Amino acid sequence: MRQFLMFTFLMVSIRTAYAEDNSPAYFGAVSIVVTIMLVLLCIWLLNSHNVTRKVKLSILGVGIGVFCLVQMLLSFGMESYRRSLLPPDDPEVVLAVEEINEQMPLKLTDSMTLRSVDLKDSTVVSTLEIDETKYPFEDFLQNKEQKKRIMMANVAKSSPFKSCSYVDIANKGYSVAMLVKGMQSHREIKFILTPKEVKNAQNQPKPTPREELDLYLNELNKNILVDLEDGLLSAHARIQGQICVVVYTIDENKLDISGFEKSKESMRVELKNEFMVKGDLIKLASLLAPLDMSFRICYVGNLSKKQVSIDISSSYIQEVLDNAVAKIIKSQNKQTE
């Protein structure tokens, strides 16, 4: 009789938990009731001297199994209840996400691939996969706030969606998130922007010099693969301590890496000259100089893994910037004469 009453009370509790007008209080109450019942069962078993040890263990095992099953059902019920409170997804946002997923996976740079864009709990989540052999995952872990501000700057500048912008999405009540995954270590980190942060992205404070450099390198990495010369397999730019490094992977079936070693000094002189006259390199120098950073081009053989590095010192970077500024002043003076 006692067991029947306990079983009936359990079923009634579970039925109550799944009533249409549920609230978290119901789930909490049922969880407490089931826990108390398990405790009472344990006490009863301890005080039952007419039951063998084997039977006690069997009853206890069944009790624990039922307890775990009920807790699992309650967690599913709570999740269903939570989801029922969320508004239905906006059809325009659903369409925008479906359209961009037709292009996935999308290789953004040599080291970063956009795997998917999903709608989860009123949040547009973009999953970015990082090749950790080319870009250190620690950069995201150590510079969380900086990476979030860069994400805000990117949101303010552009949108991957054809039919709407990030602000349009935020106006419909959606947050925006970036889930970054390490390809090798399988580590993850998520950056989330609330609808308010998305709307205010264009009004955020001016980026710091380091953030401006990161933004520039992000754009550089998007375009660097397009201009690769024959014999170069891949390229990517990154920050390594106080050095801005551009790494080129050499196809050793077409080019001899030892030839780069022999021409290292002449290539360095040529690169220094290009820094003085090429607009994109002068722009890069203007971003590196305030950070007292140097520049390096590193060639890596795809077979031998041998490396040849060409370095430009931070002092020369500053000289490039000073020269560019002097030219601008000189040009302005000519115009005023």
Secondary structure, DSSP 8 states (H G I E B T S, - for coil): -HHHHHHHHHHHHHHHHTSTT--HHHHHHHHHHHHHHHHHHHHHHHH-SSS-HHHHHHHHHHHHHHHHHHHHHHHHHHHHHHHHHS----HHHHHHHHHHHTT-SEE-SSSEEEEEEEE-SSEEEEEEEE-TTTS-THHHHHTHHHHHHHHHHHHHH--S-SS--HHHHHHTT-EEEEEEEETTT--EEEEEE-HHHHHTGGGS----HHHHHHHHHHHHHHHTTTT--TTEEEEEEEEETTEEEEEEEE-TTTS-HHHHHHTHHHHHHHHHHHHHH-HHHHHHHHHHGGGT-EEEEEEEETTT--EEEEEE-HHHHHHHHHHHHHHHHHHHHHHH-
